[in-house]
Amino acid sequence: PAAFWEAGFGQTLAWREQTLAYRMRRGAMTGTFAGARPQRIAVRLDRVKQGRNVRAVVGRRAVHPSLQGNLLVLDLPASDEPCRFELRAERRG
Protein backbone atom coordinates (compact mmCIF):
# COMPACT_ATOMS: atom_id res chain seq x y z
CA PRO A 1 0.00 0.00 0.00
CA ALA A 2 1.14 3.55 -0.74
CA ALA A 3 0.82 4.71 2.89
CA PHE A 4 3.18 1.93 4.02
CA TRP A 5 5.91 3.06 1.60
CA GLU A 6 5.41 6.73 2.39
CA ALA A 7 5.77 6.08 6.13
CA GLY A 8 8.77 3.81 5.57
CA PHE A 9 10.14 0.89 7.53
CA GLY A 10 13.49 -0.46 8.66
CA GLN A 11 15.37 -2.69 11.00
CA THR A 12 18.79 -3.49 12.40
CA LEU A 13 20.43 -6.83 11.62
CA ALA A 14 23.47 -8.16 13.46
CA TRP A 15 25.42 -11.28 12.50
CA ARG A 16 29.02 -12.52 12.73
CA GLU A 17 30.30 -9.26 14.22
CA GLN A 18 28.60 -7.19 11.50
CA THR A 19 25.70 -4.76 11.82
CA LEU A 20 23.44 -3.40 9.11
CA ALA A 21 20.79 -0.83 10.02
CA TYR A 22 18.51 0.45 7.28
CA ARG A 23 15.38 2.41 6.56
CA MET A 24 13.38 2.16 3.34
CA ARG A 25 10.87 4.59 1.90
CA ARG A 26 9.40 4.94 -1.56
CA GLY A 27 12.36 5.22 -3.93
CA ALA A 28 15.05 5.38 -1.23
CA MET A 29 17.12 3.36 1.21
CA THR A 30 19.42 4.83 3.87
CA GLY A 31 21.42 3.12 6.56
CA THR A 32 24.72 2.24 8.19
CA PHE A 33 27.02 -0.76 8.01
CA ALA A 34 29.86 -1.86 10.28
CA GLY A 35 31.84 -5.05 9.92
CA ALA A 36 35.29 -6.54 9.46
CA ARG A 37 34.49 -7.67 5.90
CA PRO A 38 32.82 -5.87 3.00
CA GLN A 39 29.12 -6.55 2.48
CA ARG A 40 27.14 -6.57 -0.77
CA ILE A 41 23.48 -5.59 -0.60
CA ALA A 42 20.88 -5.86 -3.36
CA VAL A 43 17.60 -3.94 -3.22
CA ARG A 44 14.71 -3.07 -5.50
CA LEU A 45 13.63 0.57 -5.59
CA ASP A 46 10.29 1.04 -7.30
CA ARG A 47 11.08 4.37 -8.96
CA VAL A 48 14.21 3.04 -10.70
CA LYS A 49 12.16 1.02 -13.15
CA GLN A 50 10.15 4.15 -13.96
CA GLY A 51 13.04 5.75 -15.86
CA ARG A 52 14.92 7.47 -13.06
CA ASN A 53 18.58 7.85 -12.21
CA VAL A 54 19.98 6.48 -8.99
CA ARG A 55 22.08 8.49 -6.57
CA ALA A 56 24.31 6.34 -4.37
CA VAL A 57 26.61 7.49 -1.59
CA VAL A 58 28.80 5.37 0.69
CA GLY A 59 30.49 7.31 3.46
CA ARG A 60 30.92 10.73 1.85
CA ARG A 61 31.71 9.37 -1.61
CA ALA A 62 29.38 9.06 -4.57
CA VAL A 63 29.47 5.55 -6.02
CA HIS A 64 27.82 3.73 -8.93
CA PRO A 65 25.70 0.73 -7.95
CA SER A 66 25.37 -2.03 -10.52
CA LEU A 67 22.01 -3.15 -11.86
CA GLN A 68 21.31 -6.89 -11.92
CA GLY A 69 17.87 -7.51 -13.35
CA ASN A 70 15.64 -5.21 -11.33
CA LEU A 71 17.98 -5.10 -8.32
CA LEU A 72 20.46 -2.37 -7.44
CA VAL A 73 23.64 -3.89 -6.04
CA LEU A 74 25.82 -1.84 -3.70
CA ASP A 75 29.13 -2.91 -2.16
CA LEU A 76 29.65 -1.59 1.37
CA PRO A 77 33.26 -1.42 2.62
CA ALA A 78 34.59 -3.05 5.76
CA SER A 79 34.50 -0.53 8.61
CA ASP A 80 35.05 -0.63 12.36
CA GLU A 81 32.69 2.33 12.79
CA PRO A 82 29.22 2.55 11.22
CA CYS A 83 29.54 3.78 7.63
CA ARG A 84 26.51 5.63 6.21
CA PHE A 85 25.06 4.73 2.83
CA GLU A 86 22.19 5.95 0.69
CA LEU A 87 20.43 4.82 -2.48
CA ARG A 88 17.89 7.23 -3.93
CA ALA A 89 15.92 7.26 -7.18
CA GLU A 90 15.91 10.68 -8.81
CA ARG A 91 14.20 12.12 -11.85
CA ARG A 92 16.23 12.23 -15.04
CA GLY A 93 16.83 15.66 -16.33
C-alpha positions in Angstrom: 0.0 0.0 0.0 1.1 3.6 -0.7 0.8 4.7 2.9 3.2 1.9 4.0 5.9 3.1 1.6 5.4 6.7 2.4 5.8 6.1 6.1 8.8 3.8 5.6 10.1 0.9 7.5 13.5 -0.5 8.7 15.4 -2.7 11.0 18.8 -3.5 12.4 20.4 -6.8 11.6 23.5 -8.2 13.5 25.4 -11.3 12.5 29.0 -12.5 12.7 30.3 -9.3 14.2 28.6 -7.2 11.5 25.7 -4.8 11.8 23.4 -3.4 9.1 20.8 -0.8 10.0 18.5 0.5 7.3 15.4 2.4 6.6 13.4 2.2 3.3 10.9 4.6 1.9 9.4 4.9 -1.6 12.4 5.2 -3.9 15.0 5.4 -1.2 17.1 3.4 1.2 19.4 4.8 3.9 21.4 3.1 6.6 24.7 2.2 8.2 27.0 -0.8 8.0 29.9 -1.9 10.3 31.8 -5.1 9.9 35.3 -6.5 9.5 34.5 -7.7 5.9 32.8 -5.9 3.0 29.1 -6.6 2.5 27.1 -6.6 -0.8 23.5 -5.6 -0.6 20.9 -5.9 -3.4 17.6 -3.9 -3.2 14.7 -3.1 -5.5 13.6 0.6 -5.6 10.3 1.0 -7.3 11.1 4.4 -9.0 14.2 3.0 -10.7 12.2 1.0 -13.1 10.1 4.1 -14.0 13.0 5.8 -15.9 14.9 7.5 -13.1 18.6 7.8 -12.2 20.0 6.5 -9.0 22.1 8.5 -6.6 24.3 6.3 -4.4 26.6 7.5 -1.6 28.8 5.4 0.7 30.5 7.3 3.5 30.9 10.7 1.8 31.7 9.4 -1.6 29.4 9.1 -4.6 29.5 5.5 -6.0 27.8 3.7 -8.9 25.7 0.7 -8.0 25.4 -2.0 -10.5 22.0 -3.2 -11.9 21.3 -6.9 -11.9 17.9 -7.5 -13.4 15.6 -5.2 -11.3 18.0 -5.1 -8.3 20.5 -2.4 -7.4 23.6 -3.9 -6.0 25.8 -1.8 -3.7 29.1 -2.9 -2.2 29.7 -1.6 1.4 33.3 -1.4 2.6 34.6 -3.1 5.8 34.5 -0.5 8.6 35.0 -0.6 12.4 32.7 2.3 12.8 29.2 2.5 11.2 29.5 3.8 7.6 26.5 5.6 6.2 25.1 4.7 2.8 22.2 5.9 0.7 20.4 4.8 -2.5 17.9 7.2 -3.9 15.9 7.3 -7.2 15.9 10.7 -8.8 14.2 12.1 -11.8 16.2 12.2 -15.0 16.8 15.7 -16.3 
